[in-house]
Amino acid sequence: MRRCGAVSPWRQQVEVGVRAVKTGAMDDEYDEDRGWDQDMGDGDSDEGGDAVGDPQEVLRECLEKFSTPDYIMEPGIFTQLKRYFQAGGNPEQVIELLSQNYKAVAQTANLVAEWLILGGVKVTEVQAMVENHLKEMILKNFDPKKADTIFTEEGDTPAWLTEMIEHPTWRSLIYRLAEEYPDCLMLNFTIKLISDAGFQAEITSISTAAQQIEVFTRVLKTAIANFLQGPEDWNKSVREVAKMVCHGQHTYVYSQVLLAVLSQETRGGAVVKRLSQEIVKCAQESAHDVTPITMALNGAAGYPQACQALTSMLSRNALNPADISVLFRNYSALDPPPIDLIRTPQFLELLVDALFKPGVKLNMEHRPKYVYLLAYAASVCETWPKKGVASSKLVNKEELKNTEKAVDKVSTICSTNKGSTELIAELSTLYDCIKVPVVSVGVVRWVEVTVLESTYFQLCVESTPTHLALLDEVAGCHPLLHPRLLNLLITLFESKQDALEILVQLELRKMLLDRMVTLLCRGCVVPVMKYIKQCWISGETDISLIRYFVMEVLEAIAPPYTNEFVQLFLPMVENEEITGSMRGDGDNDPVSEFIVHCKAHYTVH
């Protein structure tokens, strides 16, 4: 066995280890208190406990394993060595195979990592390099069938798996694999382990969670709790919850029933109901017809005529005069159905489009019914008797007439397709009626469709189009519409206006920035600031526009400021490229005054 020359330290270690295992295996052979079957159940094993059998077959299997690269690093090496020696294997042969096939891949990786650290690379960066490469290799070579054998062979949760889920890097790997291999038992079990360990908040977007009711319930509970706390980016939060809820019919029904029960609670019930409605909207955008489930949960079954009319229109996502007439008769009767039936967001959007969207033609005979239903849904208030009190619900219609008149006036103006100059004569009416919330929603919808026409700004001759000036009034009256107004302004700001000259495009964007500054002054501060800062960091927006925005904001604001505002705005004000030309010799200019004030009163990151 020994050849000329010294034996390598590695080979000596292998020889000592193999002979130690052989000695232990031979001692076990004469242990009267333990049978071979018991011995094979110990430790990690690649083949279960099958040590007895055809010795030649056992030898062949073991030698085949020992011939694979770096097999000595496998967790089942000691069990296989026992099997090999118990079948009469030759120690010299196994020492030769393990030594020759030792490639030291793991040790080489560790050595390179140590060299990098000695070379000055941070330990965290080296760790990230190794982990990311390992993640890529696992994603590339992962075999779900082999992964499932982990449990059939070991019979219990491997210790390494429990340790693995404690690290965010490996949890994110499990999430990616679970999305790609939803039927893998090992991954599904690991998702449950992650949930049991308290990390369910991380798996709201994992469809695998929807396959296990226990995990799904935990994740849904966490998502609802987070939503009730009012997350800053609630749109993203809703999309993540909706993706999971809409995984299948069973998850959708289960979630919506739970939300329907929670929405009856006095505390937080309205917010839960909003979440439920947003999930319905997301389901419809994914081409799922969930109308029957919605109707079953909102109590519509007790009012068959209204239920049938609503179901017909919602399923087709289109209004029709016959069903509108049925609803009108029901809601103009002495004992109308519950108002919640027609407060379905989808139905309200259809009504707003029918009355305010340019180009929609309504039969003049039926138009008052559309107006009445929208005004009724927006203004009527119902009070239900307390439990145990024998009295009917109270319907307060005090605001119905005024709301109906306002909707009728403004929708008539919007449907005539007037230009900006022609609208000046109607401004008094529009400004007065915009104070009614539902009218302002209709006006925003009308403005959206009008200004997003490709030729709108080509034909516009005003520095500030009347349609966009109306948005300033809406912003002042209705803070809840701020996100929608900002989204419209962002869409226009980023739109291609190639038909206009460069200078005209620049002036147009300045005008849109003026609208954003107005929105900021009305209370929509952080979202506007975040968007402009993003434009600055991306470098895709002309720096002169960023400078213009900063100048306008500095003229409009005064202390005290919130810390979040300072963290967002100060870096732009301090930037030499943006404000260099705006500074004077002393500290009396707005830029210097703002910087000095912030440095003195705030902790700047």
Buried (B, 14 or more C-beta within 10 A) or exposed (E): EEEEEEEEEBBEEBBEBBEEBBEBBEEBEEEEEEEBEEBBEEEBBBBEBEBBEEEEEBBEBBBEBBEEEBBBEBEBBBBBBBBBBBBEBEBEBBBBBBBEBBEBEEEEEEEEBEEBBEEEEEEEEBEEBBBEEBBEEEEEEBEBEEBBEBBEBBEEEBEEBEEBBEEEEBBEBBBBBBEEBBEBBBBBBBBBBBBEEEBBEBBBBBBBBBBBEEBBBBBBEBBBEBBBEEEEEBEEBBBBBBBBBBBEEEBBBBBBEBBBEBBEEEEBBEBBBBBBBBBBBBBBEEEBEBBEBBBBBBBBEEBEEBBBBBBBBBEEEEBEBEBBBBBBBBBEEEEBBBBBBBBBEBBBBBBBBBBBBBEBEBEEEBBEBBBBBBBBBBBBEEEEEEEEEEEEEEBEEEBBEEBBBBBBBBBBBBBEEBBBEEBEEBEEBBEEBBBBBBBBBBBBBBBBBBBEEEEBBEEBEEEBBBBBBBBBBBBBBBEEBBEBBBBBBBEBBEBEBEEBEEEEBBEBBBBBBBBBBBBBBBEBBBBBBBBBBEBBEEEEBEEEBBBBBBBBBBEEBEEEBEEEBBBBBBBBBBBEEBBEEBBEEEEEBBBBEBBEBBEEEBEEE
